[in-house]
Amino acid sequence: MRVNRMLPLATTAMAIALAGIASAQDIAREDTVIFDLDRTIQDPENFNWMTDGTGIRRMHGAHQTMWEPLFILNYGTGNLDPWLATGFEANADSTEFTISLREGVTWSDGEAFNADDVVFSAEMALSNEELTAREVATLRAQVASVEKVDDLTVRFTLNAANPRFVVENFGVRIFGSFLVMPEHIWSQAENPATFTFNPPIGTGPYTFTSAASNRAIWDRNEDWWGAKTGFQDLPDPLRVVFLESGGEESRAQLIATNQMDAAQSVSVGTFEAIGFQNDAVMAWHSDYPFAAADPCARQMEINTTIAPWDSAEMRQAINLIIDRSQIVNIAVEGATTASQTMFVEYGSMTPFVDAVVEAGYGLSPSADAAAGQALIEAQGWTRNGDYYEKDGETLDVAIHVNSASVEYTRTIDVIVEQLQRAGIDARSVPVENSVFWGEVLPFGNYEMTYSWLSCGSVNEPWTSMGRYTVSDVVPVGERSPGFNNTARWDGPEAEAYSAIVDQMEGMPLGDPAIPGMVAEAYGHLSAGMPFIPLVQSAKLIPFNTTYWNGWPSNDNYYNHPFHWWNTTHQIIHNLSKAE
Amino acid sequence: MADQNAAAPETAAPDVSGLTKAQIKRMKRFDNPWRNPKLIWGVGLLLSIVALGILGRIFWDTEMVFTGSGLPRQAPVGIENMRGQMGSWAHPLGTDVTGKDILALLIVGAPNSLYVGVLASLIGMSIGIFLGFSAGFIGGRVDDVIRVGSDVMITIPPLLILVVFQAAYGDISLTIMAMLIACFVWQSPTRLIRAQVLSMRESGYVQMARLSGASTGHIMFREMLPNLVPYLFGSFIANVTTSIVTAVGLEVLGLGPQRVPTLGRVIYDAINSGALIQNLWWWWGIPTILLAVMFIGLLLINLGLDEVSNPRLRRL
């Protein structure tokens, strides 16, 4: 419910939470780093991340402080930085991967972390359909078997060739990675799908202290394996807190008054206002547009099974009516750019974006409402007053939107106006974050919605394109595997697309044939239009340097600044006390 | 004494030389209870909001309530915003962060907020009048059922139920919102009217009507109801206030209609977009003032009506 977005409530909750932190144990503010959480911790007693589609059982600090990934993809260098693993080898056709684990890693209860844990966790994922987190579903879809070679070596055998296997599953490419769970605890669980893993343990430099619906507290483990083996020094902060700020206004106030060190994304105007009050607050760039490029470009998801949007022409009409530059200017205040394709426009993606644009499938930043209306009229709709009608029915559409951020609601407000002006009775239906990710999206309970489900590719095209193949189509009411093809796009066009994309799947990265295949597949995608790419995403994340230095930025690019990701281990290790 | 009594108040002007100012004022109070300054001010304030809605629609482009109608974050005329841009007559009260014109939002939004309150209260009062009369006049089982029903309903906090309902159903229209609120404002009129009817039932004229064979409906609505009019009117106005507070409460939480501007919705958008820290005071401040005007108007009407129906309150 959006009750918790209400400022007074949030502020009161915050005051109580902060008071709680102060009294829990005597750790000074200057030894504590406080991160912002953009959502409520629905079930603070449950640490089973494998059954959570929303990510909240990890992003409240668990996968930033307690659970470590095997590798971390470095957005700056493009390399996989080794973490719990030291490296991997693939066979010639990319169907077998052998991962070497780091020596000396221990769980916080003293047990050794080794190949048994990895094999156990992977086998649990393979044999349990009820474990529905995206990372679990992805691993389950790709892996045929997993075996222990020795205590520090694990071999994965895949169903099909996949040169991206390690980065995709264990490299924190987007948000999370497949997290290895301790065998000695999880093997005691009767059913992994109902196991709550409380109290949780991990290998990270922090251990769980307490959690409530609006905050989670993690304290430094002085006995961390990494410091003993010389992998990394103990991080400086004694305590890490994740606190739900409850909206743009309160997060701005908190960071401006030094009660928070890292906020969630804010709008350009709000960031400027924070700057007026507190010059210790910084962002990725020191000047306009301040924001860092997020790898998940925004799009309209369309449920292709619901009339009249089951017609590709109608979906194309919507695409023509949408004015992307207006979204950029109004909803995002100029902090981003219009998308040309489904892909994120990182330098590493240029060959594929260019191939699509050269083939004539690039998207226009401006609208051609007349062409869109012509398509609608060709489908037998006639305009009667404000709206189109056919057989006495008005052309309407309900657009579900996650109410967790003004970026989402504002973008949909802009699109609703554009569709209204073109004669479609569009309306936005705001829903709470967990309902959006838990009920609306995976089960296809929507006509259209705003999200970023083609997200995935950052240096190759397959990961994003592979999310819309026909093999992932399930009926409405059933859960889309790993949020793939929630559009339920099917039919000859989709099959032609899938054939090319499936062929691409096993090809080595950098194969010169790939851009051509991308363009060919994109022709089918463009004709079918199961979703409408909108704009690139930019995240303006304010960091406060009053207590802590070493935040990531364009000038200090050790990795990206998304502190709700599994990569945040690197940020916390880079922090140093401000003098 | 006899002379003074003979003179009608309108013609008594020459005779006041011997009276103090306070006494003259006191005399005038008898003129016409409806010419009550509180009542007049209250009605005036409410009418000004209605007038804003009507005149605004004639003289201003209300299409500007939609996203992207002008430059974002413009301050009111003659005032600079944080980026140093001067407010212009294109948007006399400024714009919000998505370029919606604040004046247009007020022109459409303020009467909408009033509309929800009046409609909800009308429905609630109608239910209340019907049930209150039935309970008080018919008595017996009917009375028991209605009394227990309204007593139970009065303990349920309306906002709680409405928040859950609207969160589940998302976008709803103003009229449906008013009807939902009406479900929670019929209890107190029911109880009050029941109490009045119980005492009135035994009065002479009702007994007389009964003896003359008038039907229950006739006695209830033709004989008794007119005597309750000032009372009902006061209750109605109090209910309008409650309904508006409830509606604004829902809107400020982001519930209620999404695309129809209301004052509560404007405030919700402002809070949600960081208007306080960005010092966009015109965005949340002006609608708040309008809401205050509306509530003060309703309060004055209520006080005025009390004085009209209860001469003792006129401090005579």
Interface residues (C-beta under 8 A of the other chain):
Chain A: M1 R2 V3 R5 M6 L7 G247 E248 E249 A252 Q253 A256 V266 S267 G269 T270 E272 A273 I274 F276 Q277 Q326 I330 A331 E333 A398 S403 V406 T409 R410 D413 V414 V416 E417 Q420 R427 S428 V429 P430 V431 E432
Chain B: F66 T67 G68 P72 R73 M82 R83 V97 T98 G99 V163 V164 A167 G170 D171 V252 L253 G254 L255 Q258 R259 I271 N272 S273 G274 A275 L276 I277 Q278 N279
